[in-house]
């Protein structure tokens, strides 16, 4: 139960109400991330390596919600992931991205 008083206390109560309303709205607000197809391809491979192949599970279970939200659309929209020349395509894409960033192998 909130008790309101005139003066500085009212400002604190108002701030709490605003913070709660903001938090509740922002926690569920979607965030749009735009990637090129090449960036998505390289990210998909990296996510797979980090989450599956490395054997090092991400210890923070809350992070899995975000990893899953990113990984699933990548896996279902990138046919490159299932092509027989996957590794060659991945290497070519990595090199193009590195070149575009102004660097070599990194």
C-alpha positions in Angstrom: 0.0 0.0 0.0 1.3 3.4 -1.0 1.2 6.3 1.3 1.3 9.7 -0.3 2.6 12.8 1.3 3.2 16.3 0.1 6.8 17.2 -0.7 9.8 15.1 -1.5 8.0 11.9 -0.6 5.5 12.4 -3.4 8.3 12.6 -5.9 9.7 9.3 -4.7 6.3 7.6 -5.0 5.8 9.0 -8.5 9.3 7.9 -9.5 8.6 4.3 -8.3 5.3 4.2 -10.2 6.9 5.5 -13.4 9.8 3.0 -13.0 7.4 0.0 -12.5 5.3 1.0 -15.5 8.4 1.5 -17.7 9.9 -1.8 -16.6 6.7 -3.7 -17.2 6.3 -2.2 -20.7 9.9 -2.6 -21.7 10.5 -6.1 -20.5 8.0 -7.4 -23.1 8.7 -4.9 -25.9 10.4 -6.7 -28.9 13.8 -5.5 -30.2 14.4 -5.6 -33.9 17.9 -6.6 -35.0 18.9 -6.2 -38.6 21.6 -8.4 -40.1 22.8 -9.0 -43.6 22.4 -12.5 -44.8 26.1 -13.0 -44.4 26.1 -11.7 -40.8 23.2 -14.0 -40.0 25.0 -17.0 -41.5 28.2 -16.4 -39.5 26.2 -15.7 -36.3 24.2 -18.9 -36.8 27.4 -20.9 -37.0 28.9 -19.2 -34.0 25.8 -19.7 -31.9 25.9 -23.4 -32.8 29.5 -23.7 -31.9 29.1 -21.9 -28.6 25.9 -23.6 -27.5 26.2 -27.1 -28.9 29.7 -28.1 -30.1 31.8 -26.5 -27.4 30.3 -28.6 -24.7 30.2 -25.5 -22.5 26.6 -24.8 -21.7 25.7 -21.2 -21.0 25.3 -21.3 -17.2 22.7 -18.5 -17.1 19.4 -20.2 -18.0 17.7 -16.8 -18.6 20.1 -16.2 -21.5 18.7 -19.3 -23.2 15.5 -17.5 -23.9 17.4 -14.9 -26.0 19.7 -17.5 -27.6 16.7 -19.5 -28.6 14.9 -16.5 -30.0 17.8 -15.7 -32.2 18.9 -19.2 -33.2 15.5 -20.6 -34.3 14.8 -18.0 -37.0 18.3 -18.2 -38.3 18.1 -22.0 -38.6 14.8 -21.9 -40.3 15.5 -19.1 -42.8 19.1 -19.8 -43.9 19.3 -22.6 -46.4 23.1 -22.3 -46.4 23.1 -24.1 -43.1 21.9 -27.3 -44.8 23.9 -27.1 -48.0 26.6 -29.7 -48.7 29.3 -27.0 -49.2 28.5 -25.4 -45.9 32.1 -24.9 -44.6 33.2 -23.4 -47.9 30.3 -21.0 -48.0 30.9 -20.1 -44.4 34.6 -19.4 -45.0 33.8 -17.2 -48.0 31.2 -15.3 -46.1 33.6 -14.8 -43.2 36.3 -13.5 -45.5 33.8 -11.1 -47.2 32.7 -9.7 -43.8 36.2 -9.3 -42.6 37.2 -7.5 -45.8 34.2 -5.2 -45.5 35.3 -4.4 -41.9 38.7 -3.5 -43.2 40.6 -6.4 -41.7 42.0 -9.7 -42.5 41.6 -13.0 -40.7 40.6 -12.4 -37.1 
